[in-house]
Amino acid sequence: MWTRPRSLDDCYNILDLRTLARRRLPGPIFEYLDGSAETENTAQRNTSAFDDEKLIPKCLVDVTSVSTSTRILGQELAWPVFCAPTGGSRFFHPDGELAVARAAAKSGTLYSLSTMSTYSLEDVAAVSSSPKMFQLYIFKDREVTRELIERCKRSRYTALCITVDCAVAGKRERDLRSGFAAPLRLSASFIGSFSLHPGWLLGQAAKGKLSMANFANSGASSFVAAAKLLNPSLVWKDVREMIELWGGPFAIKGILSTDDARRAVDIGATAVIVSNHGGRQLDGAAASIEVLPKIAKAVGDQVDVILDGGIRRGSHVLKALARGAKACSIGRPYLFGLSAGGEAGVTKALEILRTELIRAMQLSGCTDVRNIDESIVRKF
C-alpha cells in the first residue's frame, strides 16, 4: 500500500517529490509552483500526451552498458536532460538557484538561470564552473538587456536563451484564488497558510529580504516592477540583434510552430526549445511532444532541438529523443525536489530521471542516446 513520503528517502519518483513539496511549502507558494494558466489543460496534456507514444523495444541487444553523454549548445553533458530557467527559486527553498546550480553540476548537466532569479547571475556563476545558460528577456530599455549580456560574458556563462512566449502574462487562476498574485491579497487563509509553515518562514528570514537580484541597481527589485520593464513589442529582428551581440550559443525558447523554428534557424539561433512555458501562458496550446516531430524534421540538424514541458519520467525523455529531440529541459521536477529538500532534493530529482532513462534505454534495446530514433516509438 502506497504511503505518503515523509523524507527524500521515501521518494521513488517525481510525483513523490511533488507530494513532499506540497507538505513543506505554504499553500499559496505550492499553488504558484504547481499551477498553470486558466483550465490548465495544456499543462496536463504536456505530460499525458507522452502516453500516446508507445515504445517498441528491440530485444537481444547487449545493454550491459549504455552511453548517455551528449553535446548541447556547444557543451558536453553527461546526459540529455538539463535544468530549465525558473523564476524566483528562493520561494521554494532559501538556497534557491544556488542549490539548483550545485546539483546540476554534480549531475554533469547544464543549469539555466532565469532573468527573474532571486540570486544574482554573478552569485550563481560562482558556485561551480559547470556549464550555465542565462535566460534573457528583452526590455523596453535596451541598455538593461545589453548590460545583462555583458554581465553574462564577464561571469563566463556558456550560452544565452531568450523566452519568446511571454508577450503578456498568462491568466494563472490558482494564484488569483490563493492571493499569490499581483498585488498580493492578504486574506486570513493566506496568512494562516504561512503561519502553519514556520520552517519555511525561518529559512527565508535567515537569508534576508527576497528580491529580483539581477535588478538590484535598477530599482526593479520585485517581480511586479521587473515585469513592467519587459517589452511586449518584441519581433524577430530584435532577437537577431541579441544573437549578434552575444556572439555565442543562443537558444530560442517557446517555439511551437515549424515556421517559427525555421525563422530561428534563419536568424542564427543555435537551438530551439520546443515549449509552451509549462502551460503557464496560453491554455489550449499544443503539448510540446505533439509538435516536436514536425519541428525536428523541419530543421534537421541545423540547430539543437530541445523539448521542454511535461517530463515526469525517464521514459518520457526516451520518447522525446526518439521523436527528434537532442535533449530535454525540466522545470517543475527539480523545483519539487528543491522544495522537498533543497540541494539534496534537486539531486534526488535528477538521479530519479537519469536512472529511469538508463533503465528505459536498456529495456528498449538502446545503447547510446545519440543513436535513438523513431523506430522505437509508435502511435496506435
For each residue, the residues with C-beta under 8 A, 3 or more apart:
1:
2:
3: 10
4: 19 23
5: 8 10 11 16 17 19 20
6: 10 20
7: 10 11 20 341
8: 5 11 17 20 340 341 344 345 348
9:
10: 3 5 6 7 16 20
11: 5 7 8 16 17 20 340 348 352
12: 16 352
13: 16 17 312 313 352 356
14: 17 18 312 313 333 336 349 352 353
15: 18 19 312
16: 5 10 11 12 13 19 20
17: 5 8 11 13 14 20 21 333 336 337 339 340 345 348 349 352
18: 14 15 21 22 34 332 336
19: 4 5 15 16 22 23
20: 5 6 7 8 10 11 16 17 23 24 336 339 340 341 345
21: 17 18 24 25 30 33 92 335 336 337 339 340
22: 18 19 25 30 34
23: 4 19 20
24: 20 21 197 199 200 339 340
25: 21 22 29 30 33 92 197 200 339
26: 29 30 193 194 196 197 200
27: 30 31 178 189 193
28: 31 32 175 178 179 180 190 193 194
29: 25 26 32 33 91 92 180 200
30: 21 22 25 26 27 33 34 339
31: 27 28 34 35 174 175 177 178 180
32: 28 29 35 91 172 174 175 178 180
33: 21 25 29 30 91 92 332 335 336 339
34: 18 22 30 31 174 332
35: 31 32 40 172 173 174 175 280
36: 40 42 43 170 172 174 278 279 280 283
37: 40 42 43 170 171 172 173 279 280 281 282 283
38: 41 170 171 173 283 284
39: 283
40: 35 36 37 43 44 279 283
41: 38 44 45 279 283 284
42: 36 37 45 46 276 279 282 283 284 285 286 287
43: 36 37 40 46 47 278 279 280 283 310
44: 40 41 47 48 279
45: 41 42 48 49 279 287 290 310
46: 42 43 49 276 278 279 287 288 289 309 310
47: 43 44 50 310 311 312 316
48: 44 45 51 287
49: 45 46 52 53 287 289 290 310
50: 47 53 289 310 313 315 316 319
51: 48
52: 49 379
53: 49 50 289 319 322 323 377 378 379
54: 377 378 379 380
55: 315 318 319 360 364 376 377
56: 364 375 376 377 378
57: 363 364 365 376
58: 61 364 365 366 375 376
59: 365
60: 365
61: 58 365 366 367
62: 367
63: 66 361 362 365 366 367
64:
65: 367
66: 63 358 361 362 366 367 368 369
67: 367 368 369 370
68: 78 79 80 354 357 358 361 369
69: 76 77 78 79 369
70: 76 77 79 80 326 327 369 370
71: 74 75 76 77
72: 75 77 80 82 110 271 304 306 326 327
73: 110 131 133 158 159 249 251 270 271 304
74: 71 158 159 248 249 270
75: 71 72 110 131 158 159 249
76: 69 70 71
77: 69 70 71 72 80 82 108 109 110 131 327
78: 68 69 107 108 109
79: 68 69 70 107 108 109 354 357 369
80: 68 70 72 77 317 321 325 326 327 328 369
81: 109 311 317 327 328 329 330 350 353 354 357
82: 72 77 104 109 110 111 112 327 328 329 330
83: 100 104 109 110 111 112 329 330 331 334 346
84: 112 253 308 329 330 331
85: 112 113 114 115 133 135 161 163 253 331
86: 89 114 331 335
87: 114 115 116 117 223
88: 91 96 114 116 117 118 210 223
89: 86 92 93 96 97 99 100 114 117 118 119 335 338
90: 93 94 95 96 97 118 119 204 207 210
91: 29 32 33 88 96 118 210
92: 21 25 29 33 89 96 335 338 339
93: 89 90 96 99 203 338 339 342 345
94: 90 203 204 206 207 342
95: 90 98 99 342 343
96: 88 89 90 91 92 93 99 100 117 118 119 338
97: 89 90 100 101 113 114 117 118 119 124
98: 95 101 102 119 123 124 127
99: 89 93 95 96 102 103 338 342 343 346
100: 83 89 96 97 103 104 111 334 338 343 346
101: 97 98 104 105 111 113 124 127 128 130 132
102: 98 99 105 106 127 128 343
103: 99 100 106 107 334 337 343 346 347 350
104: 82 83 100 101 107 109 110 111 128 130 346 350
105: 101 102 108 111 127 128 129 130
106: 102 103 347
107: 78 79 103 104 347 350 351 354
108: 77 78 79 105 130
109: 77 78 79 81 82 83 104 130 131 350
110: 72 73 75 77 82 83 104 130 131 132 133 158 159
111: 82 83 100 101 104 105 124 130 131 132 133
112: 82 83 84 85 132 133 134 135 161 329
113: 85 97 101 117 121 124 132 133 134 135 157
114: 85 86 87 88 89 97 117 135
115: 85 87 134 135 136 137 148 214 226
116: 87 88 212 214 223 226
117: 87 88 89 96 97 113 114 120 121 124 212 213 214
118: 88 89 90 91 96 97 210 211 212 213
119: 89 90 96 97 98 123 124 213
120: 117 123 124 213 214 216
121: 113 117 124 125 134 148 151 152 155 157 214
122: 125 126 151 155
123: 98 119 120 126 127 213
124: 97 98 101 111 113 117 119 120 121 127 132
125: 121 122 132 155 156 157
126: 122 123
127: 98 101 102 105 123 124
128: 101 102 104 105
129: 105
130: 101 104 105 108 109 110 111
131: 73 75 77 109 110 111 158 159
132: 101 110 111 112 113 124 125 157 158 159
133: 73 85 110 111 112 113 157 158 159 160 161 249 251
134: 112 113 115 121 148 152 157 159 160 161
135: 85 112 113 114 115 160 161 162 163 253
136: 115 145 148 149 160 161 162 163 242
137: 115 145 162 163 166 230 231
138: 142 145 162 230 231 234 238 239 242
139: 142 144 145 229 230 231
140: 229 230 231
141: 144 145 229
142: 138 139 145 146
143: 146 147
144: 139 141 147 148 218 229
145: 136 137 138 139 141 142 148 149 242
146: 142 143 149 150 245
147: 143 144 150 151
148: 115 121 134 136 144 145 151 152 214
149: 136 145 146 152 153 160 242 245 246
150: 146 147 153 154
151: 121 122 147 148 154 155
152: 121 134 148 149 155 157 160 246
153: 149 150 156 157 246
154: 150 151
155: 121 122 125 151 152
156: 125 153
157: 113 121 125 132 133 134 152 153 160
158: 73 74 75 110 131 132 133 248 249
159: 73 74 75 110 131 132 133 134 248 249 250 251 270
160: 133 134 135 136 149 152 157 242 246 248 249 250 251
161: 85 112 133 134 135 136 250 251 252 253 273
162: 135 136 137 138 239 242 250 251 252 253
163: 85 135 136 137 166 253 254 277
164: 234 239 252 253 254 255
165: 253 254 275 276 277 281 282
166: 137 163 169 230 254 277 281
167: 232 234
168: 232
169: 166 172 227 281
170: 36 37 38 277 280 281 282 283
171: 37 38 176 283
172: 32 35 36 37 169 175 176 181 280
173: 35 37 38 176 177
174: 31 32 34 35 36 177 178
175: 28 31 32 35 172 178 179 180 181
176: 171 172 173 181
177: 31 173 174
178: 27 28 31 32 174 175 181 190
179: 28 175 184 185 186 187 189 190
180: 28 29 31 32 175 184 190
181: 172 175 176 178 184 185
182: 223 224 227
183: 224
184: 179 180 181 190
185: 179 181 190
186: 179 190 191
187: 179 190 191
188: 191 192
189: 27 179 192 193
190: 28 178 179 180 184 185 186 187 193 194
191: 186 187 188 194 195
192: 188 189 195 196
193: 26 27 28 189 190 196 197
194: 26 28 190 191 197 200 201
195: 191 192 198 201
196: 26 192 193
197: 24 25 26 193 194 200 201
198: 195 201 202
199: 24 202 203
200: 24 25 26 29 194 197 203 204
201: 194 195 197 198 204 205
202: 198 199 205 206
203: 93 94 199 200 206 207
204: 90 94 200 201 207 210
205: 201 202 208
206: 94 202 203
207: 90 94 203 204 210
208: 205
209:
210: 88 90 91 118 204 207
211: 118 215 216 221 222
212: 116 117 118 215 216 220 221 222 223 225 226
213: 117 118 119 120 123 216
214: 115 116 117 120 121 148
215: 211 212 218 219 220 221 225 226 229
216: 120 211 212 213 221
217:
218: 144 215 229
219: 215 225
220: 212 215 225 226 228 229
221: 211 212 215 216 225 226
222: 211 212 225 226
223: 87 88 116 182 212 226 227
224: 182 183 227 228
225: 212 215 219 220 221 222 228 229
226: 115 116 212 215 220 221 222 223 229 230
227: 169 182 223 224 230
228: 220 224 225
229: 139 140 141 144 215 218 220 225 226
230: 137 138 139 140 166 226 227
231: 137 138 139 140 234 238
232: 167 168
233:
234: 138 164 167 231 238 239
235: 238 239
236: 239 240 263 267
237: 240 241
238: 138 231 234 235 241 242
239: 138 162 164 234 235 236 242 243 252 267 269
240: 236 237 243 244 267 268
241: 237 238 244 245
242: 136 138 145 149 160 162 238 239 245 246 250
243: 239 240 246 250 267 268 269
244: 240 241 247 268
245: 146 149 241 242
246: 149 152 153 160 242 243 250
247: 244
248: 74 158 159 160
249: 73 74 75 133 158 159 160 270 271
250: 159 160 161 162 242 243 246 268 269 270 271
251: 73 133 159 160 161 162 269 270 271 272 273 304 306
252: 161 162 164 239 255 264 269 271 272 273
253: 84 85 135 161 162 163 164 165 273 275 308
254: 163 164 165 166 273 275 276 277
255: 164 252 260 261 264 272 273 274 275 295
256: 260 274 275 276 285 286 288 291 295
257: 260 261 291 295
258: 261 262 291 294 295 298
259: 262 263
260: 255 256 257 263 264 272
261: 255 257 258 264 265 272 274 295 298 299 303 305
262: 258 259 265 266 298 299
263: 236 259 260 266 267
264: 252 255 260 261 267 269 272 299 303
265: 261 262 269 272 299 302 303
266: 262 263
267: 236 239 240 243 263 264
268: 240 243 244 250
269: 239 243 250 251 252 264 265 272 303
270: 73 74 159 249 250 251 303 304
271: 72 73 249 250 251 252 303 304 305 306
272: 251 252 255 260 261 264 265 269 295 299 303 304 305 306
273: 161 251 252 253 254 255 306 307 308 329
274: 255 256 261 288 291 292 295 305 306 307 308 309 325
275: 165 253 254 255 256 278 288 307 308 309 329
276: 42 46 165 254 256 279 281 282 285 286 287 288 309
277: 163 165 166 170 254 280 281 282 309
278: 36 43 46 275 308 309 331 332
279: 36 37 40 41 42 43 44 45 46 276 283 285 309
280: 35 36 37 43 170 172 277
281: 37 165 166 169 170 276 277 285
282: 37 42 165 170 276 277 285
283: 36 37 38 39 40 41 42 43 170 171 279
284: 38 41 42
285: 42 256 276 279 281 282
286: 42 256 276 290 291
287: 42 45 46 48 49 276 290 291 309 310
288: 46 256 274 275 276 291 292 307 308 309 310
289: 46 49 50 53 292 307 309 310 316 319 320 323
290: 45 49 286 287
291: 256 257 258 274 286 287 288 294 295
292: 274 288 289 295 296 305 307 320 323 324 325
293: 296 297 323 324 374
294: 258 291 297 298
295: 255 256 257 258 261 272 274 291 292 298 299 305 324
296: 292 293 299 300 305 323 324 325
297: 293 294 300 324
298: 258 261 262 294 295
299: 261 262 264 265 272 295 296 302 303 305
300: 296 297
301:
302: 265 299
303: 261 264 265 269 270 271 272 299
304: 72 73 251 270 271 272 326 327
305: 261 271 272 274 292 295 296 299 324 325 326
306: 72 251 271 272 273 274 325 326 327 328 329
307: 273 274 275 288 289 292 311 320 323 325 327 328 329
308: 84 253 273 274 275 278 288 328 329 330 331
309: 46 274 275 276 277 278 279 287 288 289
310: 43 45 46 47 49 50 287 288 289 316
311: 47 81 307 316 317 320 328 330 333 353
312: 13 14 15 47 316 333
313: 13 14 50 316 317 353 356 360
314: 317 318 352 353 354 355 356 357 358 359 360
315: 50 55 318 319 356 357 360
316: 47 50 289 310 311 312 313 319 320 328
317: 80 81 311 313 314 320 321 328 353 356 357 360
318: 55 314 315 321 322 357 360 361 364 366 372 376
319: 50 53 55 289 315 316 322 323 377
320: 289 292 307 311 316 317 323 325 328
321: 80 317 318 324 325 326 328 369 372
322: 53 318 319 372 373 374 375 376 377
323: 53 289 292 293 296 307 319 320 374 377
324: 292 293 295 296 297 305 321 374
325: 80 274 292 296 305 306 307 320 321 328
326: 70 72 80 304 305 306 321
327: 70 72 77 80 81 82 304 306 307
328: 80 81 82 306 307 308 311 316 317 320 321 325
329: 81 82 83 84 112 273 275 306 307 308
330: 81 82 83 84 308 311 333 334 349 353
331: 83 84 85 86 278 308 334 335
332: 18 33 34 278 335 336
333: 14 17 311 312 330 336 337 349 353
334: 83 100 103 330 331 337 338 346 349 350
335: 21 33 86 89 92 331 332 338 339
336: 14 17 18 20 21 33 332 333 339 340 345 349
337: 17 21 103 333 334 340 341 345 346 347 348 349 350
338: 89 92 93 96 99 100 334 335 341 342 343 345 346
339: 17 20 21 24 25 30 33 92 93 335 336 345
340: 8 11 17 20 21 24 336 337 345 348
341: 7 8 20 337 338 344 345 348
342: 93 94 95 99 338 345 346
343: 95 99 100 102 103 338 346 347
344: 8 341 347 348
345: 8 17 20 93 336 337 338 339 340 341 342 348 349
346: 83 99 100 103 104 334 337 338 342 343 349 350
347: 103 106 107 337 343 344 350 351
348: 8 11 17 337 340 341 344 345 351 352
349: 14 17 330 333 334 336 337 345 346 352 353
350: 81 103 104 107 109 334 337 346 347 353 354
351: 107 347 348 354 355
352: 11 12 13 14 17 314 348 349 355 356
353: 14 81 311 313 314 317 330 333 349 350 356 357
354: 68 79 81 107 314 350 351 357 358
355: 314 351 352 358 359
356: 13 313 314 315 317 352 353 359 360
357: 68 79 81 314 315 317 318 353 354 360 361
358: 66 68 314 354 355 361 362
359: 314 355 356 362 363
360: 55 313 314 315 317 318 356 357 363 364
361: 63 66 68 318 357 358 364 366 367 369 372
362: 63 66 358 359 365 366
363: 57 359 360
364: 55 56 57 58 318 360 361 376
365: 57 58 59 60 61 63 362 376
366: 58 61 63 66 318 361 362 369 371 372 376
367: 61 62 63 65 66 67 361 371
368: 66 67 371 372
369: 66 67 68 69 70 79 80 321 361 366 372
370: 67 70
371: 366 367 368
372: 318 321 322 361 366 368 369 376
373: 322 376
374: 293 322 323 324 377
375: 56 58 322
376: 55 56 57 58 318 322 364 365 366 372 373
377: 53 54 55 56 319 322 323 374
378: 53 54 56
379: 52 53 54
380: 54
